[in-house]
Amino acid sequence: MEKQSDHLPSIKSLRVFEQVAHFGNVARAAEELSITPSAASHQLAKLERELGCILFNRSAKGVVLTLSGEHYLREIGPILLSLTQATARISNEKARSNLRIHCAPSFGLLWLLPRIHKFRDSYPEFQLTLSCSYENLSFSRDNIDIAIRHGFPDWNSFEIKTIRHERMSVLASPEYLKKHPVNQAADLIHHALILSESPLIQWPQWFASQQLRQPDKE
């Protein structure tokens, strides 16, 4: 008799689990995997029976990982990524010499593209593919080898190399500075500041780096 601890779920079930966790929607995951929603639901139910636990909380709005589901995804994610990459390498010889890079359009077009020729001159055997978008793509699903991302280096399960450290500067128009001179960082506490929700480093972090308290909002 086969021991329960020796039984491994099918790759199909694990792929469905990973995609449903990514999209939070069974139908969208099924579309991505080119299967029917009922087939995807069947694979999820089968996986939950095999594991003996509930992986998703289901509602009319979609599905959300349970605590057990989060732990399981964290454990199997790197394994599925390694398996996908190993399969791609062994099944397609061209993949061994094809380096696929993804980054933001601004970084790719303005900084990386003018420098790619240096890499090509040093490693002519590699075929480079550069794709640019503001999405954080999946290494396994979107078939990329290197992702150049802007943010704090807290992406688990990946090898992270810092290209360069960001330096933030405070800018103002010449007309404004004529009327409202700024001679030191502390002077900004009394000035009108433009607030933006998009930058990673915002005024609270900047004032903290200058060892100053952030001014109270009026």
N, C-alpha and C positions, 0 to 999 in steps of 0.2 A: 504494500500500500504506500502511495506517495505521501510524504510528510507535507503538511500544510506550509511549513516554513521553507520548504524547498521549491514551492510553486512560484513561478514568476508570471506577472500579468503580460498579456500580449502587447507588442509594440503598437498595434492599432489602438488599443484601449488607452495606452499612455499618451499617444499623439492626440487623441480626441480630448483627453483630460487637459493636456497642455493648452490646446487651442481654445477650449471652452473657458479655461481660466484666463486666457489672454483677452478674449472678446467679451466675456461675461454674458454670452448669449449662445445657446446651443445651435440655433439656425445659422447664425453667422459663422460659427466654427465649422459646421457641416459644409457650408458653401466653400470655405477655404480648403477643406480636405476633399472636396468633390464627392461627398456622400450625402445621403438623405438625412434630415433631422431625426427621423425615427431610428436610423442606424446609429447615429451619434448618441442618442439617448440610451439605446440598447447597450452600447459599449461602456457608457458611464455607469449604468446600473450593474453591468457585469463586473466592472472594476471595483465598485463599492461592495458588492457581495464577496469578491475575492479578498478584499482588504478587511472586511468586517467593520467598516466605519462609513459615515456620511462625509462626502468630500465637498458638497455644495449645499447651500441653503437656496431653495427655489422659491420664486415668487412670480407674479404676473409681469414684473419689470425685467426679469432675467434671473441669472444665478450669481451667487457670491460665494467665494470659498469659505468653508468653515476653518476653524483653527487647525484641525487635522489636515484639511486640504492644503492650507498654506505651508505647513511643515512638509508635507509630501512633495509639493511642487518645488520647494526649496532644495529638497534632496535629489529629486530625479532630473531637475532642469539641466545641471551641468552634464549628467550622464547622457541625456538625450542629445544635447549639443555635440558632445564628443562622438556619439554614435553616428549622428547625421554627417558630421564632417569626415569621419573615417570612411563611411559608405560612399560619400561623394568622391573622395580621393581615390579609392580603390576601383570604383566603377567607371571613372573617366580620367584617363591619363592626362588629358589637357588641363584638368583641374590642378595638377601638381605644379604647373608653371603659370597659372592664372591667379594674379593677386587682385582681389576685389576690395575696393576702398569706398567707404561711404562717409560723407561729412556734410556740413551745412553749406549752402551755395556760396555765401560770402567768403568763408574760409577756403573752400575748394577752388573757386575761380580767381580770387585775389591773391591768395598766399600759396596754396599747394600747386596749382596748375603751372605757374611759371617756373617751379622748381622740379617738376617731375622728370624733365629731361636728364637731370643729373643722375637720378636713379636708373633710368633706362640706359644711360651710357655705361653705368657700372654693372648692371645686371640685364644684359640684352635678352637673356633666355626667358625673362618674365613677361607675360602679357598683362598689362595693367588695365583695369576697368574701374573708372571713377564715376560714382553716382552721387548726386547732390540733392538733398531735401532737408527740411527742418524736423523730420520725424526721427525718433529713436528706433531704428529698425531692429528686427530680431536676427541674430547671426544665423540661426538654423533655418528659419522660415524664409528669410530674404536672401540667403546664400551670399553672405559677405564675410570677409576675413578680418578686416580692420575697420573700426568705426571711430572716427575722430569726433568727440563730443565736447560740448562746453558745459561745465558744471563742476560740482564738488565730486571728488573721486570716491564715491561710495557705491559703485556698481559691483555687487557681489558676484562671485564665480568667474570673473574675467581678470586677465592679466592687464594691469593698467600702467601706462607709461605717460608721464607728463611731458608735453611738448614745450610749453613755455608758461610761465606764471603771468596772470593778468595783473595789470596795474591800472588803477582807477584814478582819474583826474577830475577835478571840479572845473567846469567851464562856465563862462559868462560872456555876454556880448560886450564889446568895448564901450558902447553907449551906456550900458548899465553901470559898468565899473567907474566911468567918469562921474556919475551921480552918486554912486554908492561904493566907495573904495573898499577893497578887501586886502589887508596887509598880512593877516595871519589866519590860521584855521579857525580860531575862536571867534573871529569876526562874523563867520557865517551863521552863528547862532541867532544873530539879530537881522538876518536877511530873509527875504521871501525865497523859498526853495521850491523847485519843480519836483513833484513826486511822480514816480513811475512804478508800476507794479511788475514790469517785465524784467529788469536787470536782476541778476542773482545777488549782486552787492548793492544794497540800498543805503539810504541815509543812516539808519541806525548802526549798520556795520561800519560805515565810513567814520562817523563820529567816534565810535568805540576805538577804531584804529588810531585816532588822534588823541585818545584818552580824554574825550570830552563827552559831556552828557548831551543827548539829543534835545534840541529845543522843543518846548511844548507847542502842540498844534493849536492854532487860534481858530 
